Amino acid sequence: MKIEQVTEETKESLSLPNEPFQLFGELIVTRPNDTWEFQERIFDHPKEKIFPEENYSFEMVSQKGFAVAAYEQDQCVGLAIFENGWNKYCYLSDLKVKKDFRGKGISKEMLNFALHIAKERNYKGISTIAQAYNLAANRFYLKYGFEIGGLNTRDYEFTSERGNSDIYYYLNF
């Protein structure tokens, strides 16, 4: 497995397509007594979800931040998109791994690689958002060391995902 920053020469990696993932549970977040607490709820009937394609361009990604990709025998199997933040956090806006390569530590390795770039750019940490209904993503961020820093229960109010919420995560260096 090779992890590297996406460059002009490897910009085709930005077209890694989104693939379906399982929604098998949710993270329920509360904040009693100024401390974030959470519990998991496993769904009786898991379902599949796929995000719409982003259509990244190298110029736009480079202008807004940077990207890191994972390669297996020169095939792109993972992609992480980072955006410059105003608040000393580098924002992880997208993290995806091809379905057949999930569960092999690729997301962790891409984040490990990106930490060095973010530190070189004088960021103090990384922030990201996960949907409460994406329990796999929430478990990943918590296991990696991110801390919950916020909850938004209103983003999906007027969408087909009404009842879902966004959990805000922060990782300080």
N, C-alpha and C positions, 0 to 999 in steps of 0.2 A: 504494500500500500504506500502510495506517495501522496503527500499533502503539500500543496504550494499555493502561493498567491496567484490569482488569475491575472494574466498579462495580455497585451495585445496579441501575442502569439498563441495564447490558449483561450481566447475569448469565446470560442465555440462552446466551452464548458458552461457558459451562462445560459445556454439553451437546454440544460438538463430538464426534461419534462417532469411535471408533477405526477405522482402516482398515488393510487388510493391508499388509505390507511384506515385502521379500525378505530371506531369510537366505541370503547367498551366500558367506559366509566367517566366520572367527573370528579374534580377536586372541589370540595365545598369549603370556602374560605370565610372565616369570621374574624372579628377583631375585638374581643372582649378585653377590657383592662389594658388598652394600648399595646397589645401583643397579637401578632397574626397567628391564627391557629387554623388548622385544616383537617379535614377528614375525607376519606374516599367513599364514593358510592359507585358500586359496580352495576351496570345496566343488565336487566334481564334479557334484553335482546340487543346485542351489539349491532352496529351498522357500519357501512363503509362511507368514507368521505374522500373527496378529492378537491383540492383548491384550484381555482382558475389559473391558467398560465399567466406569467408575469411579463414575458417578452422583454427581458433585460437587454440593454445595449451596453457595450463596454464603456462607451463615452459617458453615459449617465451614471453607471455604477462607480466609475473612477471619479467623476465630479462630486458625487455624494459621499463616497467612502472607498470601500475596497471589497473584494470577494476572495474567498478561499475555496479551493476545490480539492477533492480526493479522487485519486486515480488508481485503478486496478488494471495493470497491463495496458496503460495508455488510454483506457476507457474511463470517462468521468462517471463516478458513481455517487458523488456527494457534492453539495454546494452550500456555502454559507455566505450571505450578503450582509455587509456591515455598513451603516450610515454614520456620518459625522454627527455628533450630538452637541448641542449648545451647553449642556450641563456637566461636561467633563466625563460623561458616559458615552461610550461607543455603542450604538444601537444595533443589535442583531435583528434585522428585519425579515430574514428568511433562512431557514435551515432545513435541508431535505437530503435524503439518502434514497437511492434506488431500492425498491422493495426487496429484491433478492440479497441485498447487502446490509439490511437493517439488523441491529442486534450484535454487530461485530465491533463496536467501539469507534466507528468512523466519525460520528458527530462529536464525540469527545476529543478525538485527535484533531479535527478541524478547529474546534474551540481552543485547544491547547496552542495550536499554531497561530491562530488569530490573536491570542493574548499578547504575544510578543510584538505583533504589528501595532496593536492598540497602545501598548506601553510606549513603544517608540514614538508614537504620535501624541504622547503626553496625556492620554486618557487615564482616569482614575478607576475606571471599571467598565463593565458591560451591562447594558440593560436589554430587556426583551419583553415580549408579551406572549402569553399562551391562552388559548381559549379554555375555559373551565371544562368543557366537554372533551378535551383532548388529554385524557389522563396519562397517556404514554409520554407526551411532551412535558407535562407538569412533573411527572416522576423524574424524567431526565434532568430537568433544570434543578430540581431540589437535590438530587443525588450528586450533581456536578458541584454544588455549593452555592447556587443562587439563593437569595432570600426573597421572600414575598415583600413587596413594598407598596402594593396598591391593588385595588379591586374596582373594576368598572362594570356595573350591572346595567348600564343604559345603552351601550353601543348597538345592541341587536334588537332593541325595542320595536322598531318598525320594519323588521326583516323576517324572513322565513325561519330564522334561528332565535326568535323571541324566547327569552328565558335563559339564554346562554350569557356568559359574562367573560370579561378579559381579566386575567391575573397578570400583574406587573411584577417582573423579576429584576433583581439587581445583584451584581457580583462585583464587589470592591477588590481592587488589587492590594 
